[in-house]
Amino acid sequence: MEPKELLETIKARVGTPVEEVTFAKYLDMVADDPRLARLSHAIIGDTIDDAGLSVGPDGEERFDLFEGELFGQEHVIQQVADYFRAAGRRLDVRKRILLLVGPPGSGKSTLVNTLKKGVETYTRTDDGRVYAIKGSQMHEDPLRLIPEDLRGDLDVYVEGDLNPEVSWIVDNVYKGDITKVPIRRLYFSISHGVGFGTFVATDPRSEDLTRLVGDVDLSLLDPTDPTSAKRAYKFNGELNAAHRGMADLLEVFKMDERFLAVLLSLSQEQIIKTNGPGTMYADEAVIAQSNLAEYEELVANPRAAAMLDRLVVVKVPFVLSVRDEIRIYEKMLAGADLGRNDVSPLALHTAATFAVLTRLTHPGGGMQGLIRKLHLYDGRFGTHGGAEDVERLREKSPEEGMTGLSPRYVINRLSSVAGSTKGCLDGMAVLQALWEGLPQRAGFTEAERERWGSLLSATEAEYDEMVQLELRKAAVLGYRDSAEKMARAVKDEVGLWEKQGEQANMPTLRRIERLIDVPQYGRDRFRRALVASFELKGQRGRPLHTRHPLLQESIQRALLPSWGDVGRMLEDQSEGLVEGLVSAGWKKGCARHVVEYAHKFTESKRDRDRKGEQPTWYS
């Protein structure tokens, strides 16, 4: 892009052209487009909906506004969207504080910041236009100029009184003539605090309430003029800045009771109680954030009943899907310089596997039961497990994901090992780094050491399985092309089955069903799942043979050699396996490294099997 073109693009994106109209003109605009009268919750709800919906690989609806920002949090986002849709229709839920509860690093701030950026962008579009009274520090809604007894003549909803500052301007600057009050288009801005306020609670003993509600400029007070307080008030509190938009309150329950009382008045009555000219109406969505421990302290406090009654609680757990956890790491590492390291394609998968295992509630059935749960949550459904099993497991463990390792810890350890080593950063190096960092975590107990040591051993076994699969693929020249050809045949045949039933000619489909032991009573469900996976919009662009886990597994069984055959290749054709990995996208150093590792773990496993030993990380 040429510099001139780049500047024009930037100007179009961030420029704020001045658009000023008379109040009479503004009333005509409202008559033509009633959306101009929207309150804050409706603006935010429309921001979410206007960005659009799409269908993910798992068939779930996904809100495009959060695409690429949050992963695996569709259920959380759906609850937030439902809240703003209901609040935007002025249901009583808008008089509640939206509270996001979750462990540090679970995505609470990312969700709120993405929402802010979306609203900021939306107000720069024609559909998201917002207007305010010129000169108002709180960007007052022009429709509040209309006396309350005359508002019923409008075809739109109007609520709230003018704040003291605007009342003084109307009376003294425009002599009470509202037709002379100029109206300007308002562009929300995060950096300039227009439509957004952010408050981080610190030490309640030294906290100043004016940070929330503004303050009086004593130099402007005139003891002989009783109206001077209206002009002397500085609307520089975070709740003032959030008027017409959103207040973001972090560590909310670290606030003392004075602050919480202000929030109660704001949520329940839509008023801000000040130290200056009384109270003022405020139209803003209040989003608070808290960790689980502080929220549970509040629940246990009998004096907090009024506050609890004013909360809509949305829990934001860590993600429980390995593939979503990997996407979080990829986002966090985007643009990072890992020095002289190549990263194995299996490294992030290994880290994500261990992190997710630390968050899961054990379903019983030993480690095998936990691994089965891990696979189900990752969408790796077997013939006797599916989406309904995932829902059942989640219902049994509503607090799942509220504890465990955070993505930040994993990235910190990856950064540590990347800075101290060179060559290939593989799965085993990642596991070692994760394990060595655990004693540094606050509150790490001996019981956790033993439990998480067993989880690391299980993760190592999963890593070994992945290594074997990658080498089996590397042993077949042109595996991907053959797999795609077979998948296309399955797609054609399952289409015939939809039209002709069991009379259709389906040799390839029947073969893959035999390979993965699909029972006769499960064939219809399996075939319908295949059809859905082929048709999902969110799957477009992905290789056909990877669109359904069981299809992928069956094709691998059909085309790939056994591990025994590959094990023999490790002895005398290892360079051929290295080249096969390189052709599949591996860096040569990592390819050679994993082949050497496979040779070693094969020998080691033989020795352990012979001695009847199990690997351990906590001996």
Protein Blocks (a to p, Z undefined) as FASTA:
>chain_A
ZZklmmmmmmmmmpccdddddfklmmmmmmmmmmlmpcfklmmmmmmmmnopcddfkopa
cdfklgokaghilmmmmmmmmmmmmmmnopaklmpccdddddehilpmmmmmmmmmmmmm
mmmpmklgccddehianlpafklmpcfklmmmpcbdcedjddfklmmmmmmmnnopaklp
ccddddddfklopoiacdddfdfklpcfklmnopadfklpcfklmklmmmmpccfbfklm
mgoiacddehkllpcfklmmmmmmmmmnopacdfknopadddddddddddfklmmmmmmp
mklmmmmmmcccddddddfbfklmmmmmmmmmgopaehjaccdfklmmmmmmmmmmmmpc
cebjijmlmmmmmmmmnopacfkbcfklmmmmmmmmmmgoiaccdfklmmmmmmmmmmmg
gcjddfklmmmmmmmmmmmpghiafklmmmmmmmmmmmmmmmmmmmmmmmmmmmpghklm
mmmmmmmmmmmmmmmmmmnommbccfklmmmmmmnopafklmmmmmmmmmmmmmpmklgo
iafklmpmklmmmmmmmmpccfklmmmmmmmmmmmmmmmmmmnopafklmmmmmmmmmmm
mmmmmmmmmnopacdfkZZ
